[in-house]
């Protein structure tokens, strides 16, 4: 049980019957000025119900921990729920061709004495005040008799979800309950009201005892008690000025602009009063009049702040800023496109780059993110030989875009046909990057914007261009850049395994490649024994 000066929280759940694992997931966290509680009930008939419930809980808790200050709670709730729903739905379609990552959702955010919430499905949110119980959520289920257990909405069920949102003011000694249907289906409302002060553990264990320790459904609860209104002043949306005209030697909040680093003059090299160098990035000019452009920039800043990994430069949002921008640690070095124009990368260094790119991509994927524009220009080699992935503006959520966003020469073939960005398309981009670093060429030629490439030509083997490249590395890269998704690696972990176990890398074959080509020895063994069996059969039937 966790307690702050204004709220007391608890969370507990039990699996049904003799099951060891529950389909429910839940968590509650108290941050500096927010308390966030999430409870999800994985849909039992779905293949990935439990995974879906856990992912939604983790995603929402982590998202609110670093909520963009420019978003109020309703905006953040809406954006975060839409994003994780789209991820679940898109991954289901990619893996199963139908929705399988399905879960209900109940979420509550408390800021000051204001409660904000949302729900999808039949997980509920209650408010208990002065001995009276109020249901704040609504059930997205069929209203027909004997069919009320059938959901009409669930997270991951369709490409876009429409949650039910609600808001209320809290009073001293209010109780807030988030519950799966395993709670309210098996306990009378009056008894539920009476038992909420037992908090989550006491409530769930009471239900378990009443049902003779043989729960018919997973049973989970989050209970919070609002102790008293606190002195937290609610942070409203930051009204920060967007600087339109930026010039060399301009000073903004102590940062002196030295030179612009982008065509739109919105990214600058700058120094502070200690003469330390930073990259300072401003929102696009369009953000002055466009809430869409402003929200995209806010999300970029949010994603940049979330990254705490040695493969990315550190991003900072100064607390005393008076304009809208953020700063990034400046890496003293050159990007790899500039580097290979004057130098040769040796094989071992390229393998090191490959491993770091894959580990950085795995790190992003754990937050449901992908870089979106992996290429040598976005990899910086510092003077001490370290490598960093840059350009936070390209980072997007997995499956979030199905356009040609990115650099054409590094886009997977399916991205030109409207497919969403995915782990496989990111592997293709990393593969093209390695091909470029090893050969200074593009495997399918340089592709211009708005060009519709056919990918008909077969890339030359790396070993034909550079004989120093070992065959195992050639096979790994060629598989990464295969236009055939059945051949291309599906997961970053598969590529990492092959790089770390070069002696186990196998030749590349399509699923329909004849056995005689894939495994001649097995083919001839099979042919031999088939011939023997045929001769025996002839002898028997004579």
C-alpha positions in Angstrom: 0.0 0.0 0.0 1.3 3.4 -0.9 0.4 6.7 0.8 1.2 10.3 0.0 0.1 13.4 2.0 -3.2 13.4 0.2 -4.0 10.0 -1.2 -3.7 6.3 -0.1 -3.5 3.6 -2.7 -3.7 -0.2 -2.9 -3.9 -2.8 -5.7 -4.4 -6.6 -5.5 -5.7 -9.4 -7.7 -6.2 -13.2 -7.7 -6.4 -15.6 -10.6 -9.6 -17.7 -11.1 -9.9 -21.3 -9.8 -6.6 -23.1 -9.7 -5.0 -20.9 -12.3 -1.5 -19.5 -11.6 -1.7 -16.5 -13.9 -4.4 -13.9 -14.2 -5.5 -12.2 -17.5 -5.9 -9.0 -15.4 -3.2 -6.4 -15.1 -3.1 -3.3 -12.9 -0.9 -0.7 -11.4 -1.1 2.6 -9.5 1.6 5.2 -9.3 2.0 8.5 -7.4 4.1 11.0 -9.3 5.0 14.6 -8.3 1.6 16.1 -9.1 -0.4 13.2 -10.4 -1.7 9.9 -9.3 -2.4 7.4 -12.1 -4.3 4.1 -11.7 -4.9 1.6 -14.5 -6.7 -1.7 -14.5 -7.2 -4.0 -17.6 -8.9 -7.3 -18.0 -7.5 -9.3 -21.0 -10.3 -10.7 -23.1 -10.3 -14.4 -22.4 -11.2 -15.6 -25.9 -8.3 -13.7 -27.5 -4.9 -15.3 -28.1 -3.0 -12.3 -26.6 -5.4 -11.0 -24.0 -3.0 -11.2 -21.1 -0.2 -9.5 -23.1 -2.6 -6.8 -24.2 -3.7 -6.0 -20.7 -0.1 -5.8 -19.4 1.0 -3.6 -22.4 -1.8 -1.1 -21.9 -1.1 -0.8 -18.2 2.6 -0.3 -18.7 2.1 2.1 -21.6 -0.3 4.4 -19.8 1.7 4.5 -16.5 5.0 5.3 -18.4 3.3 7.8 -20.6 1.8 9.8 -17.7 5.2 9.8 -15.9 6.5 12.1 -18.6 3.3 13.7 -19.8 3.9 16.7 -22.0 3.2 19.7 -19.8 1.4 21.4 -22.7 -1.3 18.7 -22.7 -4.0 18.8 -20.0 -5.2 15.5 -18.5 -8.2 15.0 -20.9 -5.9 15.6 -23.9 -3.2 13.3 -22.6 -5.8 10.5 -21.8 -7.3 10.8 -25.2 -3.9 10.8 -27.0 -2.4 7.9 -25.0 -5.4 5.7 -25.3 -5.7 6.2 -29.0 -2.0 5.4 -29.5 -1.9 2.2 -27.6 -5.1 1.0 -29.1 -3.8 1.6 -32.6 -0.6 -0.3 -31.7 -2.5 -3.3 -30.4 -4.8 -3.4 -33.4 -2.1 -3.1 -36.0 0.1 -5.7 -34.4 -2.8 -8.1 -34.3 -3.5 -7.6 -38.0 0.2 -8.0 -38.8 0.6 -11.3 -36.8 -2.9 -12.9 -37.0 -4.9 -11.0 -39.7 -7.6 -10.4 -37.0 -7.8 -8.7 -33.6 -6.1 -10.9 -30.9 -4.5 -8.3 -28.6 -7.8 -7.5 -26.8 -8.4 -6.1 -23.3 -10.8 -3.9 -21.4 -9.5 -0.7 -19.7 -10.3 1.4 -16.7 -8.0 4.4 -16.0 -8.1 7.2 -13.5 -5.8 10.2 -13.1 -6.0 12.4 -10.0 -4.6 16.0 -10.1 -5.2 18.1 -7.1 -8.8 17.4 -6.1 -9.9 16.7 -9.6 -10.5 13.1 -10.9 -10.3 12.3 -14.6 -11.1 8.9 -16.0 -11.9 6.8 -19.0 -13.0 3.2 -19.7 -13.4 0.8 -22.6 -15.3 -2.5 -22.1 -16.7 -3.6 -18.8 -13.9 -2.9 -16.3 -15.5 -0.4 -13.9 -14.6 2.8 -11.9 -16.7 3.5 -8.8 -16.7 6.5 -6.4 -17.8 5.8 -2.8 -18.8 8.9 -0.8 -20.4 9.0 2.6 -21.4 5.4 2.3 -23.0 5.7 -1.1 -21.6 4.1 -4.2 -21.6 5.7 -7.7 -20.5 4.0 -10.9 -18.5 6.6 -12.9 -17.8 4.4 -15.9 -20.2 2.8 -18.3 -20.3 -0.8 -19.5 -19.6 -1.4 -23.2 -21.6 -4.6 -23.4 -24.8 -5.9 -25.1 -27.9 -4.8 -23.2 -29.9 -7.9 -24.0 -30.8 -10.3 -21.3 -28.3 -13.2 -20.8 -25.8 -11.4 -23.2 -24.6 -8.6 -21.0 -21.2 -10.4 -20.8 -20.5 -9.8 -24.5 -18.3 -6.8 -25.1 -19.2 -4.2 -27.7 -15.9 -2.3 -27.3 -12.4 -3.4 -26.3 -8.9 -2.0 -26.6 -7.4 -3.4 -29.8 -10.7 -4.5 -31.3 -10.8 -1.8 -34.1 -8.3 0.6 -35.6 -9.8 3.5 -33.6 -11.4 3.3 -30.2 -14.0 5.6 -28.6 -13.5 5.5 -24.8 -16.0 6.8 -22.3 -14.5 9.8 -20.5 -15.6 11.3 -17.2 -14.5 14.0 -14.7 -15.4 14.7 -11.0 -14.3 16.8 -8.1 -13.1 14.8 -5.1 -14.0 15.3 -1.5 -12.2 14.3 1.7 -12.4 10.6 2.5 -13.8 9.7 -1.0 -12.8 6.1 -2.1 -12.1 5.4 -5.8 -12.4 1.7 -6.9 -11.2 0.3 -10.3 -12.4 -3.3 -10.7 -12.5 -6.1 -13.2 -15.9 -7.9 -13.6 -14.6 -10.6 -11.3 -15.3 -8.1 -8.4 -18.8 -6.7 -9.1 -20.3 -9.8 -10.7 -20.0 -11.8 -7.5 -20.7 -9.3 -4.7 -23.8 -7.3 -3.9 -23.5 -3.5 -4.4 -24.3 -2.8 -0.7 -21.6 -5.2 0.5 -19.2 -3.8 -2.1 -19.8 -0.4 -0.6 -19.2 -1.7 2.9 -16.0 -3.6 2.0 -14.2 -0.8 -0.1 -12.6 0.6 3.1 -10.7 -2.8 3.4 -8.7 -1.5 0.3 -7.9 -3.8 -2.6 -6.3 -6.7 -0.7 -9.1 -7.0 1.9 -11.8 -6.6 -0.8 -10.5 -9.3 -3.1 -9.7 -11.7 -0.3 -13.2 -11.2 1.1 -14.7 -12.2 -2.3 -12.4 -15.2 -2.5 -13.5 -16.4 0.9 -17.2 -15.9 0.1 -16.7 -18.1 -3.1 -14.9 -20.8 -1.1 -11.5 -19.9 -2.6 -12.6 -21.0 -6.0 -13.0 -17.8 -8.0 -15.0 -18.3 -11.2 -13.1 -15.4 -12.8 -9.9 -13.4 -12.4 -10.6 -10.9 -9.7 -8.6 -7.6 -9.4 -9.1 -4.2 -7.8 -7.3 -0.9 -7.3 -8.6 1.1 -4.3 -7.6 4.7 -3.5 -8.7 6.9 -0.6 -8.6 10.7 -1.1 -7.4 11.9 2.3 -7.7 15.7 1.9 -7.3 18.4 -0.8 -3.6 19.2 -1.1 -1.8 22.4 -2.1 -0.7 21.2 -5.5 -1.3 23.9 -8.0 -2.6 22.4 -11.2 -0.2 23.0 -14.1 -2.1 24.3 -17.0 -0.9 24.2 -20.6 2.3 26.2 -21.1 1.8 29.3 -23.0 5.3 29.6 -24.4 6.1 31.8 -27.3 7.1 30.2 -30.6 10.0 32.3 -32.1 9.4 32.8 -35.8 12.6 34.4 -37.0 15.9 32.9 -35.8 19.2 34.5 -36.5 22.9 33.8 -35.9 24.1 35.3 -32.6 20.6 35.6 -31.2 20.4 34.9 -27.5 17.5 32.9 -26.1 17.4 32.1 -22.4 21.1 32.3 -22.2 21.7 30.1 -25.3 23.6 31.9 -28.2 22.7 30.6 -31.7 25.9 29.8 -33.6 24.7 28.1 -36.9 21.6 26.5 -38.3 21.7 22.8 -38.9 18.6 22.3 -40.9 17.1 23.6 -44.2 14.1 25.2 -42.3 16.5 27.0 -39.9 14.6 25.5 -36.9 17.6 23.4 -35.5 20.7 25.3 -34.4 24.0 24.7 -32.8 24.2 26.9 -29.7 26.4 27.6 -26.7 25.4 28.6 -23.2 27.1 31.0 -20.8 29.7 28.3 -19.9 30.5 28.0 -23.6 29.2 24.4 -23.7 27.7 23.3 -27.0 24.1 22.1 -27.5 21.7 21.5 -30.3 18.6 23.6 -29.8 15.5 22.7 -31.7 12.5 24.9 -32.2 9.0 24.0 -33.4 8.1 24.6 -37.0 6.7 28.0 -37.9 3.4 26.3 -38.8 2.9 25.4 -35.1 2.0 29.1 -34.5 -1.4 28.6 -36.2 -1.7 24.8 -36.4 -2.5 22.8 -33.3 -1.6 19.6 -35.3 1.9 20.9 -35.9 2.3 22.0 -32.3 1.1 18.6 -30.9 3.6 16.8 -33.2 6.4 18.9 -31.8 5.1 18.4 -28.2 5.1 14.6 -28.8 8.6 14.8 -30.3 9.8 16.5 -27.1 8.0 14.0 -25.0 9.6 11.0 -26.8 13.0 12.6 -26.6 12.7 13.1 -22.9 11.7 9.4 -22.4 15.0 8.1 -23.9 17.5 7.2 -21.3 19.9 5.0 -23.3 23.6 5.4 -24.1 23.0 5.1 -27.8 21.0 8.4 -27.9 22.2 11.9 -27.0 20.5 13.3 -23.9 17.5 15.6 -24.5 16.6 18.3 -21.9 13.7 20.7 -21.5 15.0 23.7 -19.4 12.6 24.4 -16.6 13.2 28.2 -16.9 12.6 28.5 -20.6 10.5 31.4 -21.8 10.2 30.2 -25.4 9.1 26.8 -26.9 12.2 24.6 -27.7 14.3 21.8 -26.3 18.0 21.1 -26.2 20.0 18.1 -27.1 23.5 17.2 -26.0 25.9 18.1 -28.9 28.1 15.2 -30.0 31.6 16.2 -31.1 32.1 14.2 -34.3 30.8 13.5 -37.8 27.8 11.6 -39.1 28.7 8.3 -40.8 27.8 9.6 -44.3 30.4 12.3 -43.9 32.8 9.9 -42.3 32.8 7.3 -45.0 33.3 10.0 -47.7 36.8 10.4 -46.3 37.5 7.2 -44.4 37.0 3.4 -44.6 35.1 1.6 -41.9 36.7 -1.7 -41.0 34.6 -4.8 -40.8 34.7 -5.1 -37.0 33.7 -1.4 -36.5 30.7 -2.0 -38.9 29.7 -5.0 -36.9 29.9 -2.9 -33.8 27.6 -0.3 -35.4 25.2 -3.0 -36.4 24.9 -4.3 -32.9 24.4 -0.8 -31.4 21.8 0.1 -34.0 19.9 -3.1 -33.2 20.2 -2.6 -29.4 19.0 1.0 -29.7 16.1 -0.2 -31.9 15.2 -2.8 -29.3 15.2 -0.2 -26.6 12.8 2.0 -28.6 10.6 -1.0 -29.4 10.1 -1.6 -25.6 8.4 1.8 -25.5 6.4 0.9 -28.7 8.6 3.3 -30.7 10.7 3.1 -33.9 13.3 5.6 -35.2 11.7 5.9 -38.6 14.7 7.3 -40.4 17.8 5.1 -39.8 20.5 6.1 -42.2 24.2 7.0 -42.0 23.4 10.7 -41.7 21.5 10.0 -38.5 24.4 8.1 -36.9 27.1 10.2 -35.3 30.6 8.9 -34.7 32.2 10.8 -31.8 35.9 11.7 -31.8 36.4 9.0 -29.1 34.9 6.3 -31.4 31.4 6.0 -29.8 28.2 6.0 -31.9 25.0 7.8 -31.3 21.6 7.7 -33.1 20.2 11.2 -33.7 17.1 13.0 -35.1 14.4 12.7 -32.4 12.0 14.3 -34.9 11.7 11.1 -36.9 10.9 8.9 -33.9 7.3 7.5 -34.2 5.1 4.8 -32.5 5.2 1.4 -34.2 2.5 1.0 -36.8 1.7 4.8 -36.5 2.5 5.8 -40.0 1.7 4.2 -43.4 3.2 7.0 -45.5 6.6 7.4 -47.1 7.9 9.3 -44.2 11.7 8.7 -44.0 14.4 8.7 -46.6 13.3 6.8 -49.8 16.6 4.9 -50.3 16.2 3.3 -46.9 12.5 2.5 -47.0 11.3 -1.1 -47.2 9.4 -2.0 -50.4 6.1 -2.5 -48.5 6.4 1.1 -47.2 5.9 2.3 -50.8 2.7 0.4 -51.0 1.0 1.9 -47.9 2.1 -0.6 -45.2 2.7 0.8 -41.7 6.2 1.2 -40.2 7.1 -2.0 -38.4 9.9 -3.9 -36.8 10.5 -5.6 -40.2 10.7 -2.3 -42.1 13.1 -0.9 -39.6 15.3 -4.0 -40.0 15.4 -3.2 -43.7 16.5 0.4 -43.1 19.3 -0.9 -40.8 20.3 -3.4 -43.4 20.5 -0.7 -46.1 22.6 1.4 -43.8 25.1 -1.4 -43.2 25.2 -2.1 -47.0 25.9 1.6 -47.5 28.6 1.7 -44.9 30.4 -1.4 -46.3 30.1 -0.6 -50.0 29.3 3.1 -50.2 26.5 2.0 -52.5 22.7 1.5 -52.2 21.5 -2.1 -52.7 18.6 -1.1 -55.0 20.1 2.2 -56.2 19.5 5.6 -54.9 15.7 6.3 -54.8 14.5 9.9 -55.2 11.4 11.4 -53.5 8.1 10.6 -55.3 9.8 7.9 -57.3 8.0 4.5 -57.4 10.8 1.9 -57.2 10.1 -1.6 -58.5 12.8 -3.4 -56.6 13.1 -5.8 -59.5 16.9 -5.9 -59.6 18.8 -8.2 -57.2 21.4 -6.4 -55.0 25.0 -7.5 -55.6 26.4 -9.6 -52.8 28.5 -7.6 -50.4 31.4 -10.0 -50.9 31.5 -9.3 -54.6 32.0 -5.6 -53.9 34.3 -6.0 -51.0 36.1 -9.4 -50.7 37.1 -8.7 -47.1 33.5 -9.1 -46.0 33.0 -12.5 -44.5 30.2 -14.7 -46.0 28.2 -14.9 -42.8 28.0 -11.0 -42.7 27.0 -11.0 -46.3 24.2 -13.4 -45.6 23.0 -11.4 -42.6 22.8 -8.1 -44.5 21.3 -9.6 -47.6 18.6 -11.2 -45.5 17.9 -7.8 -43.8 17.4 -6.1 -47.1 15.4 -8.8 -48.8 12.3 -7.4 -50.5 10.6 -10.7 -49.7 9.2 -10.4 -46.1 9.1 -14.2 -45.7 12.9 -14.1 -46.1 13.7 -10.9 -44.2 14.3 -11.1 -40.4 11.1 -10.4 -38.4 12.7 -9.3 -35.1 15.7 -7.4 -34.0 16.6 -10.3 -31.7 17.0 -12.6 -34.6 19.6 -10.4 -36.3 21.4 -9.9 -33.0 21.6 -13.7 -32.5 23.1 -14.3 -35.9 25.7 -11.5 -35.5 26.7 -13.0 -32.1 26.7 -16.5 -33.5 28.3 -16.1 -36.9 29.1 -19.8 -37.2 25.3 -20.6 -37.1 24.2 -18.2 -39.9 22.3 -20.2 -42.6 22.0 -19.6 -46.3 19.0 -17.7 -47.5 16.2 -19.7 -49.1 12.5 -18.9 -49.8 9.9 -21.1 -48.3 9.1 -22.6 -51.7 12.8 -23.3 -52.6 13.1 -27.0 -53.7 14.7 -29.3 -51.1 17.5 -30.2 -53.5 18.7 -26.6 -53.3 18.1 -26.0 -49.6 19.6 -29.3 -48.4 21.1 -31.5 -51.2 22.2 -34.2 -48.7 18.7 -34.5 -47.2 17.2 -34.6 -50.8 19.5 -37.5 -51.9 18.9 -39.4 -48.7 15.1 -39.0 -49.2 15.4 -40.0 -52.8 17.5 -43.1 -51.9 15.2 -44.4 -49.3 12.2 -43.7 -51.5 13.8 -45.8 -54.2 14.5 -48.6 -51.7 10.9 -48.5 -50.5 9.7 -48.6 -54.0 11.8 -51.7 -54.9 10.6 -53.5 -51.7 7.0 -52.7 -52.6 7.5 -54.1 -56.1 9.0 -57.4 -54.7 6.1 -57.8 -52.3 3.4 -57.4 -55.0 5.0 -59.7 -57.6 
